């Protein structure tokens, strides 16, 4: 298969979607693990965002991570574009309706709605980039009055972005929390189909392994999407502070 076929043929698009999808799944594991540090800021022994800010600063300043970050954006772009093209191609092949409408007996609604779910996730990501990635990389982390918010590691003179405080401000707005939760729900359904589908595209066809991947994929999708959704909810409810 030539490079042109990888990006233009139906099979090439599916392989590209699968490979970029696996990379993005690995990214989600790292991202949800880092964000889970916010729950160290609960109860009487709250660290007030210390662990989260240190972890976020490490990810934002380490050279290797920054290089991988560039690849991440490229993969997200390729995954989204190839997904939209593949969705358009599949729809063009369905101009002639089946004589019998099998409905959900042939497939789940979310497997038939991967294009829509992917688009919603992309819109959610754009909002997420505006809220957090751009301030932490370019404009600086600021409060509502435009003042730079810094976190100084206790007992040191180390200054860093106070992303924990930025999350507190951002998720104090109900509409933002609702959008984030809806984005996480879309991510969950997208992963439910995409997880096992990616490995099947890459050649996993053994019934036993496919069944295991499907079960693991469902569990992974629920845990990851629920963990992400609980973060804005936890801030809005005042569980972390």
N, C-alpha and C positions, 0 to 999 in steps of 0.2 A: 504493500500500500504506500503510495507516494504522499508527500506532505500535503499536496493539494487535495488528495482524496480524504485525508484525515479531517480536513475542515469543510469539505463539500459533500462527501457521500453520506448516506444515511448511517451506514455502519461506522464510518469514521467519526461522525458526530456523537454516536452512542458511546464509543470508546473514549472519546475526549471527555464526555459528560461523566463517565464512570471514574476515570483517573482523577479529574479535578474534584469530583465528589468525594472520593476517598481522602484526598488531601484536606478538603474542607471539614470532613468529619474529624480528622486528627486535630485540626485547628480548634474545633468546638470543644474537644476534650481539654486542651490546654486553656482555652478561654474560660470555660465554666469552672475549671479548677482554680484559676487566678481570682475570678470574681467571687468565688465561695469564701475568700478571705474576709469579705465584709461581715460575715457572721461571727468573726472574732470580736466584733464590736457590739456584743449583746450582753445584757445582764450587768451585775455589779463589777465584774472583772473586764469590762469593755476596754479595748485598747484604742478606741476612738479613731479607728481607721489606720492605725500604724502599720499593721501587717499588709493590708491591702495597698496602701500607698507605696511601701517599699517594694512589693512585688510588681506593681504597675510601673514604678520607676525603673526597675531592673529590665522589664520587658521593653520599655520605651527608650532605653539608653544603650543596651547591649548591641554591638555592631552586628553580630550574627543574626540576632532577632530582627533588626531593622532591615537587613538584606532579605530575610525570609518574608518579611512584611510586604516587600515589593512583589515577590512571587505570589503572595496571597491575593493581592489586589488583581494581579494579572489572571490568576486562576478564577477568581470570582467573576471577573469580566467575561472570560472565555466560557465559563459554566453558564452564565446568564444568557449570553448571546447564542451559544450553541443550543441551549434549551429552548429559546424562543424560535429559532429556525427549525428545530426538530418538531416542536409543537405545530408550527405552520405547515410543515411537510406532512405530518400525520393527519391534520385536518383536511388537507387537500386530497388525501387518499380516502377520505370518508365521505366524499360527495355523494356516493351511491349508498343509500341506507340499506341495512340488513333487512331481510324479509321478516325476521323475528327480532323483536327488541328484548334482549336478555336482561337489560338493566344491570343491577348489582350482582347478578349471577355470574356474569362474565368477568367483572372487575369491580374494585371498590371505587367510590366516588372520588377519593383523593388521588388514586392512581390515574384517573381520567382528568384530574384538575391540576396536574403538576405545573403546567404553564401559568395558571392563575396564582397558585400558591407561591411559585417562584417569583412572580412579579411582585406580590405583596411583601415577600421577604426582602426583595431588592429595595423597595420603597422604604421599608423599615430600616434597612442597613444605611440608606442615605441619611435618614433622620439620626441614626446612631452616630454616624461619622460627624455630622454637623454638631451634635451635642457633646461628643467626647474626643474623637480622634483629631479633628481639626484644632480644637483648643489646646490639646496636649502636645501637638506637634508644631503648630504654627502661631496661633494667636495668643496663646497663654491661657491658663485657667483663671477665670475671673468670676467675681460675684455679680449680683444684680446691679451694683453701682459701678461696675467696670474696674474694680480693684483686684489686683493680682492676688490669688490665694496660694500660699505656700505652706508646705508641711515641713517642719524642722524635726528631724529624728531626735527624740529625747536623749539628752546626755551627749549630743554631738553638735557639730556646726554644719551638718549636711542638710541642704535645702532641696526640696523637690516639689513638683506639682501636687496640689492637694485635690486629687481626683475623687477622694472620698467625700469631701465637702461639696464638690461639683455634683456628685450623684445625689447628695442630700437635697440640693437646690433643685436639680432637674426633676427628681421624682417627688417633689412636693406638689407638683402640678398633676391633677387627676387625669386630664386628657392625655398627658404624656404616658402615664402609667397604663391607661387603657390601650393606647396604641402599641406600647411595648408588649403587653400581655397578648394582644391579638397577633402581633408579629411572632411571638413565641409559640402560639397555638398553630399558626401557619407553618412554622418551622417543624413542629412536631409531626404534623401530617405529611409534610414534604419528606421528612426523614423516614417515616414509616414505609413508604414505597421506595424511596431512593436508596436506602441502605442496602437492602437485599438485591435490588435491581442492579446496582453498581457492580456487585460481585458476580452476579449472573452474567452480566455483559462481559466481564473479564475472564469468564470461562468456568465458573463454579456451577455445575449442573447436576451433581450428585444429589439425589432426593434427600438423603440424610443431612448433608451439609446445607442444602438450601433451606430445609426446615429449621435447622439450628440457627442459620443466619437470619431467617425471618423472625424467629422468636427473640434472638439477641437484638435485632434491629428495632423491634417494637419496644423492648425494655429500654434500650439506649435512647430512643426517641422520646419516650415518656419522661425518663429521668432528666435528660438534658434540657428539654423544653420546659419542664416544671421548675427546674433549678433556675433557669434564666428568668422565667416569669415571676418567681418568688422574690427576686432581687428588687425590682421596683416596688413590688407590693410591700416588702419588708421596710423599705425606706418610708413609703407613704404612711404605713401603719405605725411607724415609730419603733419598730422592733430592733432596728440597728441605729445607733446614734453615738 
